[in-house]
Amino acid sequence: MHRGVLLPEISRLSRKNVCFIVFVDEITMQTLSAEGNAPDRAGFIGLWKLVVVKNLPYADMRRVGKIPKLLPHRLFPSARYSIWLDSKLRLQLDPLLILEYFLWRKGHEYAISNHYDRHCLWEEVAQNKKLNKYNHTVIDQQFEFYKADGLTRFNASDPFKLLPSNVPEGSFIVRAHTPMSNLFSCLWFNEVERFTPRDQLSFAYTYQKLRRMNPDKPFNLHMFKDCERRKIAKLFRHRSEEKRNLIQSALQQ
């Protein structure tokens, strides 16, 4: 949540036709209000409409966050396009220009950047375990399953590789809500629900299996360089857990 700040570059056309939605839990809403950023009576802060989520299906908030991230076509069935920004990012460009650049210009259905450092799932698995991002046993089960189902090491020199990288930087996703794009999003969410919420681990496997099972149905996915993402969505660090806990304690007194 970025205090509803939008740059002046947001066009009138986007202000009229684009819905700017922020998903927050009740604690975050209380925190925003305590910091002087309470939404107005209609639930807006600037152009951002705050949606307070309740009765969450998972105890793991990281897994909960994958619902709006990976299933926007289910949450907004009338929308033709969606742009996902993680809460650590701030929009730097008009949404319609983003759609034109990443999708419309070359007929892509789905756009996501590669990881800024890692491109092989073997490396991503090792890094997740090194940093204790999730239970090591579950990560190993997921990894072994993918290898048994045909996933191999990424080879940048392979002229027949399906993707320029097997590891995405998934904080910024642009998609058209086409049948193949929606199917990919649902299959990716299924992997997140079945194994770990570390979506970088399941991206390449999901994409390759989709292509393998639907050889006659094109899916125009565009994986772009991470430097492009950084020009469009500026990174702002999350507040520390210590500060959040202090705010929660103050609210409860």
Contacts in CASP RR format, 6 or more apart in sequence:
PFRMAT RR
TARGET T0000
AUTHOR 0000-0000-0000
METHOD contacts of the structure
MODEL  1
MHRGVLLPEISRLSRKNVCFIVFVDEITMQTLSAEGNAPDRAGFIGLWKL
VVVKNLPYADMRRVGKIPKLLPHRLFPSARYSIWLDSKLRLQLDPLLILE
YFLWRKGHEYAISNHYDRHCLWEEVAQNKKLNKYNHTVIDQQFEFYKADG
LTRFNASDPFKLLPSNVPEGSFIVRAHTPMSNLFSCLWFNEVERFTPRDQ
LSFAYTYQKLRRMNPDKPFNLHMFKDCERRKIAKLFRHRSEEKRNLIQSA
LQQ
1 22 0 8 1.000
1 24 0 8 1.000
1 28 0 8 1.000
1 32 0 8 1.000
1 48 0 8 1.000
1 50 0 8 1.000
1 87 0 8 1.000
2 48 0 8 1.000
2 87 0 8 1.000
2 90 0 8 1.000
2 236 0 8 1.000
3 32 0 8 1.000
3 37 0 8 1.000
3 45 0 8 1.000
4 22 0 8 1.000
4 37 0 8 1.000
4 45 0 8 1.000
4 46 0 8 1.000
4 47 0 8 1.000
4 48 0 8 1.000
5 90 0 8 1.000
6 20 0 8 1.000
6 46 0 8 1.000
6 47 0 8 1.000
6 48 0 8 1.000
6 91 0 8 1.000
7 91 0 8 1.000
7 92 0 8 1.000
9 92 0 8 1.000
9 93 0 8 1.000
9 94 0 8 1.000
10 47 0 8 1.000
10 91 0 8 1.000
10 94 0 8 1.000
10 95 0 8 1.000
11 94 0 8 1.000
11 96 0 8 1.000
13 96 0 8 1.000
14 94 0 8 1.000
14 95 0 8 1.000
14 96 0 8 1.000
15 47 0 8 1.000
17 96 0 8 1.000
18 95 0 8 1.000
18 96 0 8 1.000
19 49 0 8 1.000
19 76 0 8 1.000
19 79 0 8 1.000
20 47 0 8 1.000
20 48 0 8 1.000
20 49 0 8 1.000
21 48 0 8 1.000
21 49 0 8 1.000
21 51 0 8 1.000
22 45 0 8 1.000
22 48 0 8 1.000
22 49 0 8 1.000
22 50 0 8 1.000
22 51 0 8 1.000
23 51 0 8 1.000
23 53 0 8 1.000
23 65 0 8 1.000
23 68 0 8 1.000
24 32 0 8 1.000
24 50 0 8 1.000
24 51 0 8 1.000
24 52 0 8 1.000
24 53 0 8 1.000
25 52 0 8 1.000
25 53 0 8 1.000
25 56 0 8 1.000
25 61 0 8 1.000
26 52 0 8 1.000
26 54 0 8 1.000
27 244 0 8 1.000
27 248 0 8 1.000
29 50 0 8 1.000
29 52 0 8 1.000
30 247 0 8 1.000
30 248 0 8 1.000
30 251 0 8 1.000
31 244 0 8 1.000
31 247 0 8 1.000
31 248 0 8 1.000
31 251 0 8 1.000
32 38 0 8 1.000
32 39 0 8 1.000
32 45 0 8 1.000
32 50 0 8 1.000
34 247 0 8 1.000
34 250 0 8 1.000
34 251 0 8 1.000
35 247 0 8 1.000
37 45 0 8 1.000
38 45 0 8 1.000
39 45 0 8 1.000
39 50 0 8 1.000
42 49 0 8 1.000
43 49 0 8 1.000
43 50 0 8 1.000
44 50 0 8 1.000
53 64 0 8 1.000
56 64 0 8 1.000
57 64 0 8 1.000
57 67 0 8 1.000
58 64 0 8 1.000
60 197 0 8 1.000
62 197 0 8 1.000
63 192 0 8 1.000
63 193 0 8 1.000
63 197 0 8 1.000
65 197 0 8 1.000
66 189 0 8 1.000
66 192 0 8 1.000
66 193 0 8 1.000
66 197 0 8 1.000
66 199 0 8 1.000
67 75 0 8 1.000
67 189 0 8 1.000
68 75 0 8 1.000
68 84 0 8 1.000
69 84 0 8 1.000
69 86 0 8 1.000
69 173 0 8 1.000
69 199 0 8 1.000
70 185 0 8 1.000
70 186 0 8 1.000
70 188 0 8 1.000
70 189 0 8 1.000
70 192 0 8 1.000
70 199 0 8 1.000
71 185 0 8 1.000
71 186 0 8 1.000
71 189 0 8 1.000
72 79 0 8 1.000
72 82 0 8 1.000
72 84 0 8 1.000
72 175 0 8 1.000
72 177 0 8 1.000
72 185 0 8 1.000
73 79 0 8 1.000
73 82 0 8 1.000
73 177 0 8 1.000
73 181 0 8 1.000
73 182 0 8 1.000
73 185 0 8 1.000
74 186 0 8 1.000
76 82 0 8 1.000
79 177 0 8 1.000
80 176 0 8 1.000
80 177 0 8 1.000
81 99 0 8 1.000
81 103 0 8 1.000
81 174 0 8 1.000
81 175 0 8 1.000
81 176 0 8 1.000
81 177 0 8 1.000
82 173 0 8 1.000
82 174 0 8 1.000
82 175 0 8 1.000
82 177 0 8 1.000
83 95 0 8 1.000
83 98 0 8 1.000
83 99 0 8 1.000
83 172 0 8 1.000
83 173 0 8 1.000
83 174 0 8 1.000
84 172 0 8 1.000
84 173 0 8 1.000
84 174 0 8 1.000
84 175 0 8 1.000
85 91 0 8 1.000
85 171 0 8 1.000
85 172 0 8 1.000
85 233 0 8 1.000
86 170 0 8 1.000
86 171 0 8 1.000
86 172 0 8 1.000
87 238 0 8 1.000
88 171 0 8 1.000
88 235 0 8 1.000
88 236 0 8 1.000
88 237 0 8 1.000
88 238 0 8 1.000
89 171 0 8 1.000
89 172 0 8 1.000
89 233 0 8 1.000
89 234 0 8 1.000
89 235 0 8 1.000
89 236 0 8 1.000
90 233 0 8 1.000
90 234 0 8 1.000
90 235 0 8 1.000
90 236 0 8 1.000
91 232 0 8 1.000
91 233 0 8 1.000
92 231 0 8 1.000
92 232 0 8 1.000
92 233 0 8 1.000
92 234 0 8 1.000
93 232 0 8 1.000
98 174 0 8 1.000
98 232 0 8 1.000
99 174 0 8 1.000
102 108 0 8 1.000
102 111 0 8 1.000
102 174 0 8 1.000
102 222 0 8 1.000
102 224 0 8 1.000
103 109 0 8 1.000
103 111 0 8 1.000
103 174 0 8 1.000
103 175 0 8 1.000
103 176 0 8 1.000
103 222 0 8 1.000
106 220 0 8 1.000
106 222 0 8 1.000
107 220 0 8 1.000
108 176 0 8 1.000
108 220 0 8 1.000
108 221 0 8 1.000
108 222 0 8 1.000
109 175 0 8 1.000
109 176 0 8 1.000
109 178 0 8 1.000
109 180 0 8 1.000
109 181 0 8 1.000
109 219 0 8 1.000
109 220 0 8 1.000
109 221 0 8 1.000
110 173 0 8 1.000
110 174 0 8 1.000
110 175 0 8 1.000
110 176 0 8 1.000
110 181 0 8 1.000
110 184 0 8 1.000
110 219 0 8 1.000
110 220 0 8 1.000
110 221 0 8 1.000
110 222 0 8 1.000
111 173 0 8 1.000
111 174 0 8 1.000
111 175 0 8 1.000
111 221 0 8 1.000
111 222 0 8 1.000
111 223 0 8 1.000
111 224 0 8 1.000
112 168 0 8 1.000
112 169 0 8 1.000
112 170 0 8 1.000
112 172 0 8 1.000
112 173 0 8 1.000
112 174 0 8 1.000
112 203 0 8 1.000
112 221 0 8 1.000
112 222 0 8 1.000
112 223 0 8 1.000
112 224 0 8 1.000
113 168 0 8 1.000
113 169 0 8 1.000
113 170 0 8 1.000
113 172 0 8 1.000
113 223 0 8 1.000
113 224 0 8 1.000
113 225 0 8 1.000
113 226 0 8 1.000
113 228 0 8 1.000
113 229 0 8 1.000
114 164 0 8 1.000
114 165 0 8 1.000
114 167 0 8 1.000
114 168 0 8 1.000
114 169 0 8 1.000
114 223 0 8 1.000
114 224 0 8 1.000
114 225 0 8 1.000
114 226 0 8 1.000
115 124 0 8 1.000
115 165 0 8 1.000
115 167 0 8 1.000
115 168 0 8 1.000
115 169 0 8 1.000
115 200 0 8 1.000
115 226 0 8 1.000
116 169 0 8 1.000
116 226 0 8 1.000
118 124 0 8 1.000
118 127 0 8 1.000
118 167 0 8 1.000
119 154 0 8 1.000
119 156 0 8 1.000
119 164 0 8 1.000
119 165 0 8 1.000
119 166 0 8 1.000
119 167 0 8 1.000
120 153 0 8 1.000
120 154 0 8 1.000
120 166 0 8 1.000
120 167 0 8 1.000
121 143 0 8 1.000
121 146 0 8 1.000
121 151 0 8 1.000
121 153 0 8 1.000
121 154 0 8 1.000
121 166 0 8 1.000
121 167 0 8 1.000
121 201 0 8 1.000
121 204 0 8 1.000
121 205 0 8 1.000
122 153 0 8 1.000
122 154 0 8 1.000
123 167 0 8 1.000
124 166 0 8 1.000
124 167 0 8 1.000
124 200 0 8 1.000
124 201 0 8 1.000
125 139 0 8 1.000
125 143 0 8 1.000
125 201 0 8 1.000
127 133 0 8 1.000
128 134 0 8 1.000
128 139 0 8 1.000
128 198 0 8 1.000
128 200 0 8 1.000
128 201 0 8 1.000
129 136 0 8 1.000
129 139 0 8 1.000
133 139 0 8 1.000
133 198 0 8 1.000
134 196 0 8 1.000
134 197 0 8 1.000
134 198 0 8 1.000
135 196 0 8 1.000
138 195 0 8 1.000
138 196 0 8 1.000
139 195 0 8 1.000
139 196 0 8 1.000
139 198 0 8 1.000
139 201 0 8 1.000
141 195 0 8 1.000
142 191 0 8 1.000
142 195 0 8 1.000
142 196 0 8 1.000
142 201 0 8 1.000
142 202 0 8 1.000
143 201 0 8 1.000
145 195 0 8 1.000
146 202 0 8 1.000
146 205 0 8 1.000
149 205 0 8 1.000
149 209 0 8 1.000
151 204 0 8 1.000
151 205 0 8 1.000
151 208 0 8 1.000
154 161 0 8 1.000
154 165 0 8 1.000
154 166 0 8 1.000
154 167 0 8 1.000
154 204 0 8 1.000
155 161 0 8 1.000
162 207 0 8 1.000
162 208 0 8 1.000
162 211 0 8 1.000
163 204 0 8 1.000
163 207 0 8 1.000
163 221 0 8 1.000
163 223 0 8 1.000
164 223 0 8 1.000
165 223 0 8 1.000
166 203 0 8 1.000
166 204 0 8 1.000
167 200 0 8 1.000
167 203 0 8 1.000
167 204 0 8 1.000
168 199 0 8 1.000
168 200 0 8 1.000
168 203 0 8 1.000
168 223 0 8 1.000
169 226 0 8 1.000
169 229 0 8 1.000
170 199 0 8 1.000
170 200 0 8 1.000
170 203 0 8 1.000
171 229 0 8 1.000
171 233 0 8 1.000
172 229 0 8 1.000
172 232 0 8 1.000
172 233 0 8 1.000
175 181 0 8 1.000
175 185 0 8 1.000
180 210 0 8 1.000
180 214 0 8 1.000
180 217 0 8 1.000
180 218 0 8 1.000
180 219 0 8 1.000
181 219 0 8 1.000
183 210 0 8 1.000
184 206 0 8 1.000
184 207 0 8 1.000
184 210 0 8 1.000
184 219 0 8 1.000
184 221 0 8 1.000
187 206 0 8 1.000
187 209 0 8 1.000
187 210 0 8 1.000
188 199 0 8 1.000
188 202 0 8 1.000
188 203 0 8 1.000
188 206 0 8 1.000
191 199 0 8 1.000
191 202 0 8 1.000
191 205 0 8 1.000
191 206 0 8 1.000
192 199 0 8 1.000
192 202 0 8 1.000
195 201 0 8 1.000
195 202 0 8 1.000
196 202 0 8 1.000
207 221 0 8 1.000
210 219 0 8 1.000
211 219 0 8 1.000
END
